[in-house]
Amino acid sequence: MPASVAGPSQPRQEVGHVTFRPYSPGDETGITAVLHGAHAAGWQGAADHWLWKHARRPGFKPEEITVAYVDGDMAGCFHTATLPIRLEDGLEVPICIEGDFAVLPEYRGEGLPLPAHDLSSERLLAAGVILRGGFTSLELNDRFYHRQFGYIFAPTVSADFKKILGLGPLKEKVAELTERLLTPRARRALAGERLLVDLTIEQFPPAHLEITQDAIVLNAGSAPAAAAPLALRVPYPLLVSLRDGGAAFGRALLGYGLTGRFRIRGLWANAGRLSRIFLRWAKP
Amino acid sequence: MLAERMRTFRDGDEAALVELWNRAFAGYGGYVPRTVVHWRWCILQRPGQSREDVLIVERESQVLGYGVLGPNGKVLELAVDPPLSKPERSRLVGAICEALEGRARARGDEAIAFMVPSTDPVICRALKDRGYREEAGDFLNMTIVNPVALIRRILEHRRDRFPPGWTPTFHLSLAPGHYRFSPYPEIAVAIGNPPVVEGQAPARADYRIRTDLSVLTDLIFNRVTLAGATGSGALVVEPASGLEQVRTLMDLVALKLPWYSPYADAR
């Protein structure tokens, strides 16, 4: 008789000093605490999100969630959902889609996920499930899931496209760029200077860059007019092209410059400052 | 040409959206087929989700496309009627994107993300033209729990593709490969109507296939060819003269549709 996760009315299944049992109503608080405790960036939702995602899903069964205890304390939780998956026209099979696997940091390294996975495989086989899978990165799959359990990616055409809409992510990108751009030579060129650049990015709220030898910071709002800032008008695709390297950025800059979508103003008012910066930068 | 209009979700739209989704992605595998019950749970009942987040383009009450903005700026679903011409699809995708971006800005989302099929040049071009950039994402990985049931389901589904009069029997001997859980080390396959697939060694078989479950998974999901598996020694056919019969079997069980999984399916 193979090992299995205990049913709601069955005794707990012991694996070493670890105990596994299926979810029962009332576990929500403990489970969401484990999820929050296990994810450094915070789990995506609160109790209502958990209830929607799991207990209120059409077809939900309590045994689709396994709770792990170590010496009587809830240490981990493993969530699955059995759904149909399309393989081709007219062919759908049951797949167990996994997610929200969490082990509290203090219980990591005790091998909880492996017996939890093994026990659930027996349960899934008995329940008529044919495939199991989950959403993960190529790197994590190669490093862990494939080696431990044989997981693969079916030839996928899913492509993830992203676009920044607000200043928050842009501030992070600027902060990331600071280390790359502020080389010792650039810091020397900027010594004692404070360069303000008003940015008008299509569909973004106004912002300005503050450039010193210590940092490049993106701030919301326009720079004070009294500071006579440089002013840049930048199409969003030009920003995106920065990530494709200098040559791609240069081509995009030329193209947008010729069509007038990229513009610089305030060069004359800042000529003295820019000349000083350039001369210090060019100095051997 | 009659004018199209963009509107938000209304009760009763579910069936048309589900029908459009399943039709738009008929050429793909790897997603949860939409039903009204599943869609209501997955989209409408998601915490924080509003009917204003479901944007529909219609012409004369016919739904031509829709998009659903989910939490954190992730577009849970985007579908456009496949029979439309390329310029029409491109225009509609652009209009839905613009509406979704507007909705995301109104909600205070600072980024927006789409998971779309890379094989749809109209959608990809429309996104790139609007300044979107392709990034590494999370995709659906997969392992086989029950290879016997999988092979049986595929062969039953494709029995009209069997060569006429083709009735060989096969004995698969499977080492675990990378699998920790491999419940059927021996599988018997008898081609017939219906095909019989059992999780035990047959009393006798015309052909023996020795391999492991990882290689079989790669063959079924079209990640390796039989020639590649036999050439590397990862799969052996006995007697060797049965290679063509095994090739026919593997062609019949290989799943060839590309997989596409939208954000709505991510757990």
Interface residues (C-beta under 8 A of the other chain):
Chain A: Q44 G45 D48 H49 W52 K53 R56 R57 P58 H79 A81 L83 P84 I85 R86 L87 E88 D89 G90 L91 E92 V93 I95 C96 I97 E98 G99 D100 L114 H117 D118 S121 E122 L124 L125 G128 V129 I130 L131 R132 G133 G134 F135 T136 S137 L138 N141 Y145 H146 R147 Q148 F149 G150 Y151 I152 F153 A154 P155 T156 V157 S158 A159 D160 F161 K162 K163 I164 L165 G166 L167 G168 P169 Q203 Y236 P237 V240 R243
Chain B: A26 Y28 G29 G30 Y31 V32 P33 V37 H38 W41 Q45 R46 P47 P71 N72 G73 E101 A104 R105 G108 D109 E110 A111 I112 A113 F114 M115 V116 P117 S118 T119 C124 L127 K128 R130 G131 Y132 R133 E134 E135 A136 G137 D138 F139 L140 N141 M142 T143 I144 V145 N146 A149 L150 R153 I154 H157 P176 G177 H178 Y179 R180 F181 P183 L213 S214 T217 D218 F221 N222 R223 L255 K256 L257 P258 W259 Y260 S261 P262 D265 A266 R267
